[in-house]
């Protein structure tokens, strides 16, 4: 009888997992770039590329301004599609992971979110899946961590 009870309680859970598919696993912010894509790494130590943020503009290697409208931006990311949108980032061998470190690392860029117009990049983000910091980390990583618009996408 106990086996029957276990079986009757696990079958609905298995079916729910099958029907839910990958929605049980959280999707990480990601952007596609040609044949490759960049995705926020689950733990930063698994990342091929790391960035960090600072509140001190003197320590920054890259300055990014979050702007209020898409026309003023160098890069725009908008995802206002509900529910079952198609995701442009599929896991491939070429996928690179980006980590957001808590403190500056020797090799990674240090990002300052600039409130003024003195920025290397101007970015507009309207997303249900990205935080502005995640979007900035991906964009700076896509540029190789270099400042200046010559390094931009």
FENZILIN-V534959 format. One record per residue. N is the residue number from 1. RES is the residue in one small letter. SS is DSSP state (helix for helix, strand for strand, loop for the rest). OMEGA is omega in radians with two decimals (none if undefined). NEAR is the number of other C-alpha atoms within 8 Angstrom. Layout:
((N;RES;SS;OMEGA;NEAR) (N;RES;SS;OMEGA;NEAR))
This chain:
((1;x;loop;-3.14;4) (2;x;helix;3.10;5) (3;x;helix;3.13;6) (4;x;helix;3.11;7) (5;x;helix;3.11;8) (6;x;helix;3.13;8) (7;x;helix;-3.12;8) (8;x;helix;3.09;8) (9;x;helix;-3.11;8) (10;x;helix;-3.12;8) (11;x;helix;3.10;8) (12;x;helix;3.11;8) (13;x;helix;3.12;8) (14;x;helix;3.12;8) (15;x;helix;3.11;8) (16;x;helix;3.11;8) (17;x;helix;3.13;9) (18;x;helix;-3.12;7) (19;x;helix;3.13;6) (20;x;helix;3.12;8) (21;x;helix;-3.09;7) (22;x;helix;3.13;6) (23;x;helix;3.06;7) (24;x;helix;3.12;7) (25;x;loop;-3.14;5) (26;x;loop;3.10;6) (27;x;loop;-3.13;5) (28;x;loop;3.08;9) (29;x;loop;-3.00;10) (30;x;strand;2.99;10) (31;x;strand;3.13;10) (32;x;strand;3.11;10) (33;x;strand;-3.14;7) (34;x;loop;-3.11;5) (35;x;loop;-3.10;6) (36;x;strand;3.06;10) (37;x;strand;3.11;14) (38;x;strand;-3.12;14) (39;x;strand;3.06;13) (40;x;strand;-3.11;13) (41;x;loop;3.09;11) (42;x;loop;2.91;7) (43;x;loop;-3.08;7) (44;x;helix;-3.10;11) (45;x;helix;3.10;5) (46;x;helix;-3.05;9) (47;x;loop;3.01;12) (48;x;loop;-3.08;8) (49;x;strand;-3.13;10) (50;x;strand;3.04;15) (51;x;strand;2.99;16) (52;x;strand;-3.11;14) (53;x;strand;3.10;13) (54;x;strand;3.03;11) (55;x;loop;-3.11;6) (56;x;loop;-3.11;7) (57;x;helix;3.14;9) (58;x;helix;-3.12;4) (59;x;helix;-3.03;7) (60;x;loop;2.98;12) (61;x;loop;3.11;10) (62;x;strand;3.08;15) (63;x;strand;-3.11;15) (64;x;strand;3.09;14) (65;x;strand;3.01;15) (66;x;strand;-3.09;12) (67;x;loop;-3.05;10) (68;x;loop;3.11;6) (69;x;loop;-3.05;7) (70;x;helix;-3.11;9) (71;x;helix;-3.11;4) (72;x;helix;-3.02;8) (73;x;loop;2.98;12) (74;x;loop;3.11;7) (75;x;strand;-3.11;8) (76;x;strand;3.01;9) (77;x;strand;3.14;10) (78;x;strand;3.00;7) (79;x;strand;3.13;8) (80;x;loop;3.13;7) (81;x;loop;-3.12;6) (82;x;loop;2.89;5) (83;x;loop;-2.92;4) (84;x;loop;-3.13;5) (85;x;loop;3.06;6) (86;x;loop;-3.11;4) (87;x;loop;-3.09;5) (88;x;loop;-3.07;6) (89;x;loop;3.05;8) (90;x;loop;3.13;6) (91;x;loop;3.11;5) (92;x;loop;3.09;6) (93;x;loop;-3.10;4) (94;x;loop;-3.12;7) (95;x;loop;3.09;10) (96;x;strand;-3.11;11) (97;x;strand;-3.12;12) (98;x;strand;3.10;17) (99;x;strand;3.04;16) (100;x;strand;-3.08;11) (101;x;strand;3.13;11) (102;x;loop;3.13;6) (103;x;loop;-3.09;6) (104;x;loop;3.06;11) (105;x;loop;-3.08;10) (106;x;loop;-3.03;4) (107;x;loop;-3.02;5) (108;x;loop;3.10;11) (109;x;loop;3.07;14) (110;x;strand;-2.99;13) (111;x;strand;3.03;13) (112;x;strand;3.07;14) (113;x;strand;-3.03;11) (114;x;loop;3.08;12) (115;x;loop;-3.10;6) (116;x;loop;-3.09;6) (117;x;loop;-3.13;6) (118;x;loop;-3.07;7) (119;x;loop;3.08;11) (120;x;loop;3.13;11) (121;x;strand;3.00;14) (122;x;strand;-3.01;13) (123;x;strand;3.04;15) (124;x;strand;-3.13;13) (125;x;strand;3.01;10) (126;x;strand;-2.97;8) (127;x;strand;3.01;10) (128;x;loop;-3.07;6) (129;x;loop;-3.08;7) (130;x;loop;2.85;9) (131;x;loop;3.10;7) (132;x;helix;3.11;8) (133;x;helix;3.11;7) (134;x;helix;3.12;10) (135;x;helix;3.13;12) (136;x;helix;3.13;10) (137;x;helix;3.13;11) (138;x;helix;-3.12;14) (139;x;helix;3.12;8) (140;x;helix;3.10;11) (141;x;helix;3.12;12) (142;x;helix;3.13;10) (143;x;loop;-3.12;10) (144;x;loop;3.12;7) (145;x;loop;-3.11;10) (146;x;loop;3.05;10) (147;x;loop;3.11;10) (148;x;loop;-3.09;9) (149;x;helix;3.08;7) (150;x;helix;3.14;4) (151;x;helix;-3.05;9) (152;x;loop;3.12;8) (153;x;loop;none;4))
